Amino acid sequence: MPYPWLTVACVPDGTPTDDLAAVAAHRLAAASLATLGTAEYFLTNTVFRRASLLRPQHDTAAGGPILLLNLQAMRAAAHRTYWHRWQLWSQVVAGTRPAQPYWTFLARHREDPEAYQLAWAQQNYLAQPRVAAMRTYNALPERAMDIPTSHLEAFQISGDSYANYGALHAVPGNSFVAIDGTHLAPTSDEYAIELTYLEIVNRQIAALQQSDNLVALYSRLARPIAVNPVNPGGPSSASQTPELRILTAIPGPDSVKRGEPQDAF
């Protein structure tokens, strides 16, 4: 894993506030993740009972009981941000044809690596006018915000759908440790796979008790795992479904594993 992930961990009700970070770190360690520190990720719901929050700073905290975290405000803020980003994106790509996401080129490479080399997959992806327009905007020093090319599929659906995609992203983080210790993470940034991750995790968060805790931590893989050199996003020994792998360790951002151009994020 070349850079930290934001992992959200569920910590059961009854855990003392002073122990939240340590208990969350222990739960990550069980998933072969090293903790790099807490993240002031959550908006808070009250100016009272701040002693029950982990690392409270103004209107944010690194965690605490769900009752004291303003998850709805987080979702609303993300919805607005993604809506404004889609409006900007639609202006940037105006006049360009819909583009294919990188994973479609990668799939062709995997079907016949000798006939269609990885470098060609990268070049053909980047050569699409819509992708080039997005990258050109992202290169501007005084741009309003980044337009992630990894969001290409979500952008191309509709503005309302992209805004809802943002709301779904607001709470779960890049990976999620459930109340039963199950560790979930999407196996790639393919929209259908990521949406399955967001759907499952948001459903689990909604099922938690208001007294249960959420803790946000920066994390990285604690030890290397074997990756198939031809199909690095392929099956592992971990149990999985076709769309969502239940991981005991995060193999790292899939776009890095599979050779996606680094300037195409």
Residue pairs with C-beta under 8 A, 6 or more apart in sequence:
1 220
1 221
1 250
1 251
1 252
1 253
2 252
2 253
2 256
3 220
3 253
4 36
4 218
4 219
4 220
5 173
5 174
5 175
5 218
5 219
5 220
5 250
5 253
6 39
6 41
6 173
6 174
6 175
6 216
6 217
6 218
6 219
7 28
7 33
7 173
7 174
7 175
7 176
7 177
7 216
7 217
7 218
7 219
8 41
8 171
8 172
8 173
8 175
8 176
8 177
8 214
8 215
8 216
9 24
9 27
9 28
9 176
9 177
9 214
9 215
9 216
9 217
10 176
10 177
10 178
10 179
10 204
10 208
10 212
10 213
10 214
11 20
11 23
11 24
11 27
11 63
11 212
11 213
11 214
11 215
12 179
12 212
12 213
13 65
13 209
13 211
13 212
13 213
14 211
15 23
15 213
17 51
17 52
17 53
17 54
17 64
20 54
20 63
20 64
20 213
20 215
21 38
21 54
21 55
21 62
21 63
21 215
21 217
23 215
24 35
24 63
24 177
24 215
24 217
25 35
25 217
27 177
27 181
28 34
28 35
28 177
28 217
28 219
29 35
29 222
30 181
31 177
31 181
31 183
31 247
31 248
31 249
31 250
32 221
32 222
32 223
32 225
32 248
32 249
33 183
33 219
33 220
33 221
33 222
33 249
33 250
34 219
34 220
34 221
34 222
35 217
35 218
35 219
36 217
36 218
36 219
36 220
37 217
37 218
38 54
38 55
38 62
38 63
38 215
38 216
38 217
38 218
39 62
39 216
39 217
39 218
40 55
40 57
40 60
40 61
40 62
40 216
41 60
41 62
41 63
41 173
41 216
42 60
42 61
42 62
42 63
42 64
42 69
42 70
42 71
42 74
42 214
42 216
43 59
43 60
43 69
43 70
43 71
43 73
43 74
43 77
44 50
44 53
44 56
44 59
44 60
44 61
44 64
44 68
44 69
44 70
45 67
45 68
45 69
45 70
45 73
46 68
49 68
50 56
52 64
52 65
52 68
53 61
53 63
53 64
53 68
54 61
54 62
54 63
54 64
54 215
55 61
55 62
55 63
56 64
61 68
61 69
62 215
62 216
62 217
63 69
63 213
63 214
63 215
63 216
64 213
64 214
65 210
65 211
65 212
65 213
66 208
66 209
66 210
66 211
66 212
66 213
66 214
67 210
67 211
69 214
71 170
71 171
71 205
74 170
74 171
75 167
75 168
75 170
75 171
76 167
77 170
78 166
78 167
78 169
78 170
79 163
79 164
79 166
79 167
79 170
80 163
81 145
81 166
82 162
82 163
82 165
82 166
82 167
82 169
83 159
83 162
83 163
83 166
84 145
85 145
85 147
85 162
85 166
86 155
86 159
86 162
86 163
87 159
88 144
88 145
88 147
89 134
89 147
89 155
90 159
92 133
92 134
92 137
92 147
93 130
93 133
93 134
93 155
96 129
96 130
96 133
97 129
97 130
98 130
98 156
99 128
99 129
99 130
99 131
99 152
99 156
100 125
100 128
101 152
101 153
101 190
101 191
102 121
102 122
102 125
102 149
102 150
102 255
102 260
102 261
102 264
103 188
103 189
103 190
103 258
105 121
105 122
105 124
105 125
106 118
106 121
106 258
106 259
106 260
108 116
108 121
109 116
109 117
109 118
109 120
109 121
110 230
110 231
113 230
118 259
121 259
122 259
122 260
122 261
125 131
125 261
125 264
126 132
126 135
126 261
126 264
130 152
131 149
131 152
131 264
134 147
134 149
134 152
135 149
135 263
135 264
137 143
137 147
138 146
138 147
138 149
147 155
148 265
149 264
149 265
150 189
150 255
150 260
150 264
150 265
151 162
151 165
153 190
153 191
154 161
154 162
154 165
154 191
155 162
165 195
165 198
168 195
168 198
168 199
168 202
169 198
171 202
171 205
171 214
172 197
172 198
172 201
172 202
172 205
173 216
174 185
175 183
175 184
175 185
175 219
175 247
175 250
176 183
176 184
176 185
176 201
176 204
177 183
177 184
178 184
178 204
179 204
179 208
179 212
182 246
183 246
183 247
183 248
183 249
183 250
184 197
184 200
184 201
184 244
184 246
184 247
185 197
185 245
185 247
185 250
186 193
186 194
186 196
186 197
186 244
186 245
186 254
187 193
187 233
187 240
187 244
187 245
187 254
188 194
188 233
188 254
188 255
188 258
189 254
189 255
192 243
193 243
193 244
196 241
196 243
196 244
197 244
200 244
205 214
208 214
219 250
221 249
221 250
221 251
221 252
222 249
223 249
225 236
225 249
225 251
226 236
227 251
227 257
228 234
232 251
232 254
232 257
232 258
233 251
233 254
233 257
233 258
236 245
236 251
238 245
238 246
238 247
238 248
239 246
240 246
251 257
255 264
255 265
256 262
